[in-house]
Amino acid sequence: MSKWTSPSEWQKLCNGSACPICVRGYPLDIIVTLDASWLTMAEEAPMAGYVCLVSRVHAVDLHNLSVAQASIFMTDAHRVSSALSSVTGSVKLNYEIHGNTLPHLHMHFYPRYVDDPFEGRAIEPRHVIQPVYGPGQFAAIRSQLLRALA
C-alpha cells in the first residue's frame, strides 16, 4: 500500500504506463493463454495448486472492463476453477481479487485442503516459508491442469 502515498506513482501503475505486466507485455510464469487472460503458476507458491489468472487487458478493477470483457474474464475464471478443483481434489477454492499492490486485474486461486496450515482462517502467503511441493509434484499438477484446461 505504500505506493498509494505517491499519487503520481500510483497513477502510472493504474493507467498502465508503469504497470510491470503492461511494460513487459505479459506476466511471469504463464502456463496457458485463455480467451481474456493468462494463467500463471509458479513452483514457489503459498499452497499446492495455487494459480493466478491475469487479465490480458489492463484494468484496475473488474468494473473497468466492458461487460463483454468482464464476461469473458469470468468465463476464464470458471474454466480455471473447474479444472483446478478437479486436479487438486481440494475441499474448497478461495478466490481473491485485490490489486492494491499491483493494480492490474488478476484473480488468485487458492485450493484449500483439510490439513492445510491455514485451515479455518484466511491464507497468509507471506507466512509460507517452506516449499509446498514435494519432488515432481509441481510438474505433475501443472501437467494435469493443462490437460484439464485443453
Secondary structure, 3 states (H helix, E strand, C coil): CHHHHCHHHHHHHHHCCCCHHHHHCCCCCEEEECCCEEEECCCCCCCCCCEEEEECCCCCCHHHCCHHHHHHHHHHHHHHHHHHHHHHCCCEEEEECCCCCCCCCEEEEEEECCCCCCCCCCCCHHHCCCCCCCCCHHHHHHHHHHHHHC
